Structure formats: C-alpha cells, structure tokens
Amino acid sequence: MTVAEKIGQMSQIERENATADVVKEFFIGSVLSGGGSVPATNATPEAWVRMVNEMQRGALSTRLGIPMLYGIDAVHGHGNVYRATIFPHNVGLGCTRDPELAKKIGAAVALEVRATGIPYVFAPCMAVCRDPRWGRCYESFSEDTKLVQQMASVISGFQGEIPAGGRRGAPYVAAGQRNVAACSKHYVGDGGTAGGANEGDTAATFHDLLSVHMPPYYSAVAQGVSTVMVSFSSWNGAKMHANRFLITDFLKTTLRFRGFVISDWGGIERITTPKGADYMLSVKLAIMAGIDMIMIPYTYTEFIDDLSTLVQNGTIPMSRIDDAVRRILRVKFTMGLFENPYADFSLAGELGKQEHRDLAREAVRKSLVLLKNGKAGEKPLLPLPKNAGSILVAGSHAHDLGNQCGGWTITWQGVAGNNLTTGTTILDGIKHAVGHGTDVVYSENPDAGFMRQNKARFDYAVVVVGEPPYAESFGDNLNLTVPAPGPSVIRDVCGSVRCAVVLVSGRPLVVEPYMDAIDALVAAWLPGTEGQGVLDCIAPENDVMDKTQS
C-alpha cells in the first residue's frame, strides 16, 4: 500500500462529502452519518442502501479495491432512520437489570441497521454515569460499574456470540449479514467528569479509574468488540485523544485489544485550546497516542495533508501507520466486508417490524421504576382502574413521540412532536388499555380554573411530564428540576383529583416538592416509540403480566 492509500484507510468522513469520486480520489476507508444526517427526509431502507452502495462503488474502483466501512449512531435503535424501532435509552435498559434482554435488543438493532445497508454502529456507550447533571447520562446503563459490565451483553447482540476459545482481544462479527461491528465508547472516564460537565475533566487516581470506569471495557474486549471510541473528556487534565498511556499502553497492550481505536467527531481538534489552534500538532498527538481511525467529518483534506507531511518528515513512524491500517483491515476482514462489500434490499422488511416493536414494548415495561403508590392511609392507585367513568390525561409528554424518545432520534438533539417517526404515545396506550366505556379526556396543560370546573368529573388523572429532548452538552443541567410547565400541571391536577404521575426523563429529577400531592409516581426514563409498554405495567392486561412474570 502507498502512504496515500494507508492514510485514506485511517480517514472517516461525513456522508455529505462522500461522493463516489471523493471516496476513490482519497482512498477513504470509512464514512459516517452524524446525528440527523440522512439521504433524504423519511428515506426508505432502499434509499439508504443505494446511497451506501454508491459510495462503496467508489471504494472498490480504487487500485486495491478495499471496501469502505459505513458507520452510524444507533444508541437506542436505528435512531436516524424513519420508521425504525426506537428502544428505551440505556438508562432505562439498565433499570431492567436484564442482560439477556439487552442482547436481544442488540440483535434486533443490528438487523434494522443492516436493513439500510450499514454494517457498523457507534454503540454501545459503556460510560458509568456518576453525576446526573451530565447531558449524556441517559446513554449510560448505570452509575453501578458492575451493572454496566453486565449490560455489555448488548455487544454480543450486535456482533453475534463470540465462539468459545476465540483469541482474546480479537474483533469478532458473526458470518453473514445479520450482525454489525460494534463500538464501545467513550474511552475512558466520560461519566466521571467534575460537575457532570460534558467533555470535562475526570479527576481520579489510576486506581479509581480502573475500579469505576475501566471494567466495562474489560467486558467489551472479552466479547470481541470491534472498535473503541475515545472520549472528548480529559483525565486529570490530560485530553483522552492524546493519552498514549491509556490508549496504547493500557487498551492495546495490557488489555490486548486487537480491533481499531477511533476518534470521536472532530475529537482531535479539541486537543488544543482553543479548538483547532494547531491542527498539525493535534494530528501528531492523536496518531502517536494510538488512535487508528480519525473521524474528520469535514476537514479530511487538511487531515490527510498534515498526516502525510508528518509521515514524510519522519515525525510519525511508518510502523505507527502500519499498526493503524492493520487493525482497520483486520476488522473489515473479520466482518466479511471484502467478501460482501455491497448491501441489498433483502433485509428491508426488518426495519420497524412488529417483532422488534414487541421487544421494545417489553423493554419499556421492564424499565419502569415505581417511586410511590398511594398516600398514607389510602389505597394504592396502581394498577390503574380500567373501567372508570372518566379519566384525565395531562402533561407535555402524554402525547408526544419526540419527547418520549429523547435525543438521538431522527436528529442529533431530537425534536418534540408526533410527525418525526411512527410509534405509540403514552396517551395512545391509555386509550387502548382502559375499558370501552371509559371517557378519556386529554388536556396538555389544564390550569387551575379547568380543574375547579371539572374535578368532580374525573375518577383519576394521569399526568405525564418530563424533560425536552437533548443530546451531549445541550443536556448539561445544574439544577435537575422538572421543566415548566410540568410543576404547575402536577400541582393543579394532583391538587384536585387522585393522580398518577409518569416522569419521562433521561436521569433522576427533583420531585420532592410535589410528593405530597402525588398519589402514584413512576419513572419511565426515555421509553422510545413503544409507549404502550408504560401501560402494560401501570394498567396491565392479565396476559401481558403473566408473560412478564414468567
């Protein structure tokens, strides 16, 4: 391979730039879709496949014909794609404490991703979130290191079960085209930053880092995870993207990880302060730290030029470049990309199919956390009576798929509303669950006047409130209160009629001010598209509960 061909393999660029001609000219090794980056609004699986195959045509027309690897975020289902099944975010899956369920979800997501011609996902997040003020806390399975380790079983769902006796640390993806290469992220300590600041600094001894934040990566490597993504964050002031000790000496040498290490989105630019102040220095530090593939969505020509210069002048030895390319090719060979570089339409029916939606509904049901059920001296309100005369459903999150799904859904940040994808809202679930003679009245934000006039009308109320969608730094929050108008809806409704409050959020929120007024309180986290699962728990049908208990 020439130097240009090697450096091309180390480059991952954004879909927007990745024409077949660009992929061919620069020998591009990988392409990605960032959050919300799609071939067209509401694109079909077939449209995705055609897009990926066109880029692949450029890669295969090069001298060596090395196939391009396409990657996408699929952190709670194939979130970029219209009509995909959106599963609960990891914070909810952690509450199921069910590693087998996580593995099944991984396998379902792999099929939906493959349905669009994509063989690589930037998941799962192996962060141990120690501070809920962090805007990515919902991407973490738990603050409990051991539970995060257990839920790493999702990797075997994505990639397939590693055979007994497999080489330790070697990447593994099952034969065929029903699995995807996985990516454990963000290495390491991203969930431990001071004050929960995204991309912040994790101040910890090496012993603390090893005992709290590193163990999930032991589990990931043991399961043959194909890639590891480096964190934007720092450890004791040192940027992870430049940390040779933790990337090369520990991950690659001590843990014997044989897959490839990838940067985060524009991660090398953040090595310097201000960002991008000395790009060539950033390239040198990142590559010498042991990062093999660089996610350079838009600055790929500058990266390729600077890395070429650093190799030609001897600053970066060819042995480091060869190690990176060897790892990248190892993953491509392992996943069968050379044998089957092109995708087809045969799996299109897997996207959003009912079996996957039923699995997501089960995950929602198992993820709910009951925080209160009944005031002192009174009967519990849950399970909700199904044959009431009239019930009120209120709150900003009762009938809103976007709020229900949260960030990383259709767009990077997520968006409120019911026109972004398909699914079942909690209100839909309530209407389905109650008896035919029950009148369900929906009012998103009923005020005190409405409640005074109608309090005698309702047998009880269900109030669904929570956080708006967010992702990454946009979700950093120093107070963790229930956002407006949630508090006023709780006070007005629950002060007038018996009420169950369902809290939809990516982390624990402060609820103490409202507890005296609330009869029942359920944390539903970010349940995704299958809102019926909430009702399966708080207003269950007998057959559903029998299946759960069995």
Disulfide bonds with the S-S distance in Angstrom:
Cys129-Cys137 2.02
Cys494-Cys499 1.97
